[in-house]
Each structure stands twice: as structure tokens, then as C-alpha cells.
């Protein structure tokens, strides 16, 4: 009889999202595949993980697929991050995406791939004999389409295949598997009016409001145990504060709520969880600023916080970006408020490539 020395799902939540022991206990037995909640781009990561209202490039795939409706260039995005580097745990997160406007379907089409490497683990027998080693990972493959619903409103949807490989082979009891699969979808809207006046202030081409419902789909099942997808509701605002020949300053604000409710009797299914999830936990709050000088160099800063009952994460973020020809390179750094926090010294790098479409 074999057993697998794999990380329990509560510990996976801790490792992937960087919670401390107190926070892991709060999230134990929650949603599966939490890697889907990791922001892929360094730009928004440096702005406190705010991006739903400023989804103005290919990374709208994650933040708000409705923002893809306003894109007309061919774009590619790559991102990589060593996760929780201070633990030297061989964890890393990588992301790749490509998108372009397709005239035949009158909209923007994009694909993306996410891989979360969870490291190497030991397989043992019931009496403790080492039987070998295996690697664990989780990944998703997504396809998105977005189009303009009106001149000022973009709508987008992403379909996603998800696979979680926590262990190889069957369970110790011979039933079930260490691999879980599921499918899901994201639905996003972005309102970005070209003409708008409010209280005597001209907000045309300055204000954007976003909505994104992420990771909606059936539960992931491992070893005959099912866990829901990390369904998330995001609302965001982007507001351009200054724009002239040399300077561009933008404020971003996001509010997010995990739409998962689970207790000792199991988890509520969607769409019931869309209502019952509000009875527990709280909401995440993110805010950030981005400053561009001559559209060449960017400086960014942000702040993220959430209630103690859903994780108690609280950190400042910083970052920078530089543009050269068709390339944009971004960097972000996390500075947790709490000392010796698992997220300390987490750095992310991402590259964006933009090709202008030929007229």
C-alpha cells in the first residue's frame, strides 16, 4: 500500500498565496487551485494588485477580459516569479499570453497559459519506505474573446481548462487520483466613456469602471474529495489624474470578494454560493498609483489589505517599468507590513510586446 507525502490543500493555500499559519487556518478547506488568483503582470502587482479598472492591455485576460475589446494591436506577454524565495522551496509561477484583433469575428481573440510549479515530493509506502519522487504542478489554458457592446462599453469572456497535479497515480486506498481537472469561465465588462461630465468635472477619456467575475465552474475533485474553484468577483476603477506632454498619473482602486462558502458539511454550489459567500469573510481592497514620464519610464506604488478573518494579508507594493520601441519591461516588489512574512522579498518580472496592426 502506498501513500504520498504531498502538501495538504491548506498548506498549498499558504504556499501559493503567502499566508502565515494564522491565515492558513482561516482558509483551510477552502477553494482549490488558488494559483488562479495570482496576478500575472508586474504592473498591477506593483499597484497593490489593482487592475480591474485599468485593463488596457493584454493582461486584461486576468483582470478584466472586457478591457480586451478596446485593444487593436497584436500583443504578447510573459511573466515569471520565484514564489516564496526565502523558503527555497523550488516554487515558481510562469505566465504567457498572446492576442490580436480578428476582423472576421469583429473582436479581440487571446490565449494564455499559466503554470505553477509546486516542487518535488517523496512517495512512500504505508510503513515509511521511500518508493520514489515526483513533481507537483498546476496549470491552466485559456481562450478569450472580447468585443465592443457600445462605443464606451466592452465585454469579454474567457474559457479555461484547469488541471491540478498534486500527486501521481492513485490514492493509498486505490480509489481516486492525485490529479484534478475542471473547466471554468471569466466574464468581464469595462466602461470607458470618451465623453463624460460629472459635477462640472470633465471625466471623458479619464474614468473607467470595471467588472469581472472570475473562475466560475464545477469543483475540482481529488481522491473523491471535491473543492470549489476560487470564484472571485472584482470591481475596479481607473482614474487619470494628470495627463500632459510629459506626465501621466493614474489612480487604480479594486474591491474583490471570494464567492466561496464552505463548512464541515461541504461547499455551496454555484450559483448559490454567489449569495451565501457574503455571509462569511470579507472583501479585499487594493489601491495603487502609476506615473509615466514621456511614456518611457514608469514608477508605481500600491497597498493591499484584507480582514483578518479571510487571511489578514497587508502589504505595500512598489515597482517600475520602461518602454523601448515595441517592448515594455516591468518589475514589482512586495513589502509586507508584518515582519518575517512569507511574501517578503517576492519579486516579479514581466515583459509586454506590442506590434501595431498594419493599416
N, C-alpha and C positions, 0 to 999 in steps of 0.2 A: 504494500500500500504506500502511495506516495503522497507527499504534501508539498506545498510551495511556500517558501519564505518570502512572500510578497508583502508590499506595504498595504495595510488596511486602507479603505477608502477615506476614513477620517484623516489619516496621515497624508494621503495623497492630496487632500484639500489643503493641508498645512504646507506641503512642499510646493505645490503649484502656485498658490496664491500668497504664500509668505505669512501665514498666520502664526502666532505664538501658541503655546499649549492651551491657554485660556480660550483663544479664539477657535482652535481646532475642536475643542469640546463643544463650543456653541454650534459648529457646523457639522458635527459628526452625524453620519447617516443622512446627509442632505443630497444634493444633486450629484449626478455622475459627470464625467468628462469636464471638470472645471477649467481645463486648458482653453475651452472656447470663450472664456471670459477674460483672457489675457489680451490686452491691446497690442496689435501688431506693429504699429508705427511709432517711431520715437517722437514725432511731432506732438501728437496728443498725449503721449506718456509724459512729456516734459511740461504739459499744461494741466497737470493734475488728473489725467485720464478723462479729459473733457473733449468731445469731438462730434457729438450728435448734431449740433447746430452749425458746425464749420466743416461739414463733409463735402469738401470742394475738390477732391482728387480721388485717385483710385482706391485709397484706403477707406472711402465711404462704404466699401464692401463690408467692413466690420461695423463702422459707426452708424451708418445710415444709408442703405442702398438707394434711397430716394435721391441722394445727392449725386449719384451717377448720371441722372437724367440731364444734368447741366454740363456734362463733360463731352467733348468732341475730339479730343486728342487720343492718340494711341499712347498707352501708359503701361509701365511695368514697375513693380515694387518688390523689394527684397528686404528682409529683416532677420536679425539674428541676435540672440541674447543667451549668455550663460546664466542659468537660473539658480538663485541662492548660492553664489560663488563661495561664500565664506564656509559652507559646509563641504565643499569639494566633493559633491555627490554625483558628478557626471550628468547633471541635468542641463538640458538646453532646449530653447524654443526657436524654431525657424519658420519663416513665412514667405511665400512667394505668390504673386498675382500678376495677371495681365488683363488688359481691357481695351476696347476700341468701339467707336461708333459704327453701327452697321446700318446702312441706309435702307436695306431691304426690309428690316424689321422696325425701322424708324425709332431706333433706340440704342442704348449703350449695352454691350454684352461683355461680361468679365468672368474670369475663372480664378480660383485661388486654391492653394494647398497649405495646410498647417500641420506641422509635426512637432510633437512634444516628446522628447526622449527622456525616459524615466530612469535610465541607468541599468546596471547589471545586478541580477539577483541569483540566489542559490536555490536549487531544487533538492529537497531531502526526502528521505523515507520517513515513515512513522517512528522508527527507532533512532532517527537523527543522522543516518548515514547520508553523506553527500553524494547525490546522483548526477550532478552537473550544474551548469549555469545557463541562464537565459537572459535576454534583454527585454525590457518592457517599453512600450511606447503607445502613444495615442495619436491619431491623425484624422483630418477631415478634408474633403474635397468639395468645393462649392462652385456653383454656376449661377450667375446673376443676370438679370435683365432690368433695365430702367428706362423710362420714357417720360416726356413732359405731359402731364394731365391737363395743365393750363400753362399759360406763359410764365406764371410765377410759381407753379406747384409741380414738383417732380415726385414720381412714385417709382418704387423699385421692389423687387422680390429676389431672394436668393434661396436656392435649393441646395441642400448639403447632405453628403454621405459621411457618416461618422463611424470610426472603428477604434475600439479601446482594447489593446493587447496587454493585459496586466499579468498574464501567466500563460505558459504554453501547455497544450494538452488538456486533459480532463481534470476534474477536481479529485480530491482524495477519495471521495465516495464513488467516483466513477460516473457521476451524473453532472451534467452541465459543462461549462467551459470557462477558462480564464479570459476568453475574448468575448466582448460585447459589441454589437453593431446597432445602429439606428439611422434614421433619416430625420431631417428637420428643415424648417424654412425660417427666413427672416422677412419681415415686411416693414418698409420704411417710407416716410414722407418727408420732404423738405420744402418749406415755403420760403421763397426768397424774392420778395417783391421789388421790382425795378422802380416803382413809384409808390411812396407811402409817406404820409404826413401825420404825425401824432402830437397833439398838444403844441402845435406850432413848430415842431422839430421835424426836419426833413430826414426820414429814415430810408428813403429809396436807395436801393443797392447797398445798404449798410446793415440791415437787420435780416437774420434768417432764423427760423424756428423749425426744429426737427423732432420727429417721432420715429422710434424704432422698436419693434417687437422681435426679439432675437430667440433663436433656438427653440422653436415650437415643434414638437414632435413626440413620438412614442418613447417610452422608457428604454433604457439600456439594461440588458439582463446578463448577469454573470452568475454561474453556478446556481441557477434557479432563483436568484435574488434580483429584483428589478429596482433601479434607481431612475428618477426622472431626469430629463435634460435640464440644464441650467437656464430655463426660460427667463429672459430679462426684459423689462420694459424700460426704455430710455427716452427721456425728454430733454431737449437741449436748445440752447440759444447761442447764436453768434452775433456779435455787435461790433462793427467797425467804428472805433473811436476817433481815429486820426487817419487821414489819407491825403498826402500831397506829393509833390515831385520826388521827395527823398524819403519820406517816412510813412509807415503803415503800421497802425496799432490796433489789435483786435482782442476783444474780451470774449471768452467762451465760458458757459455755465451748463453743467449737466446735472440732472437728478435721475437716479436709477433705482429700480426695485426688482429684487429677485422674486419671481412669481412661482415659488415652490413652497408647499406646505407638507411637512412630514412629521409623524409622531410614531409611537411604538406600534401602532396598528397598520402603518404603511403610509403611502403618499397619496395625496389627492390627484386625480387625473385632470388633464386639461379638457374642457375649459373651466371646470370647477375651481381649479387652483388659481385662476385669474382673480377670483373673488376671495377665497379663503386665505390666500397668502397675505392679504392685507391685515389679517388678524394677528399675525406674528411678525417679529423682526422689525425692521425699519427701512429707511432709504439711504442710499449713498449720495454724497454731494461732492461735486468736483467743480473747480473753477481754475481758469488759467488766463495768462496774457501772452500774446505773441507780438513781437516788434520786428519789422523788417526795415533795413536801411538800403535804399536804392534797389530793392528786390534782389539783393545779392547776399546779405548776411542777416540771419535771424537770431534773436535772443528770446528765450521762453522761460516762464516760471509758472508754477501752479500749486494747488493744495487739494488734497483728498481727505475726506473724513467719512466715518460711518458710526452708528451707535455701537456701544459695547456688546449688546445682545446679538449682533449679527457679525461680530468679528473684531470691532474696536481698532481697525486699521486707521492710521492717521499719519500722513507724511507730506512733506514738501517735495516738489519736483523742480528740476532745472534742466535746461538743455539749450542747444544751439543748432543752427542749420546754415548751409552755404549752397548757393546755386552757381553752376558753371555750365554754360551752354544748355544742353538738354538734361543735365544731371542735377539732382538735389540730394545732398548727404545730410542726414540728421542724427543727432546724438541726444540721449537723455540720461539723467541720473536721479536716483531716489534718495532722499534724506529723511528717514523716519523720525518722528518726534520721540518715540520710545528708544532708549538705549539698548544695544545688543539685539535689535530687531532683525528677523530673518531677511527682510528686504534690503537691509543696509548694503550699500556698495553695488546695488544692482544697476548695471549699465546696459543700454540698448542702442543698437546702431541700425539704421535703415537707409535704403537707397531708393530714390524715385527717378525714373527716366520718362521724359515726355517727348514724344515725336509729334510735331504739328502735322495735321492732315493736309494732304495736297489739295489745292482748290481745283 
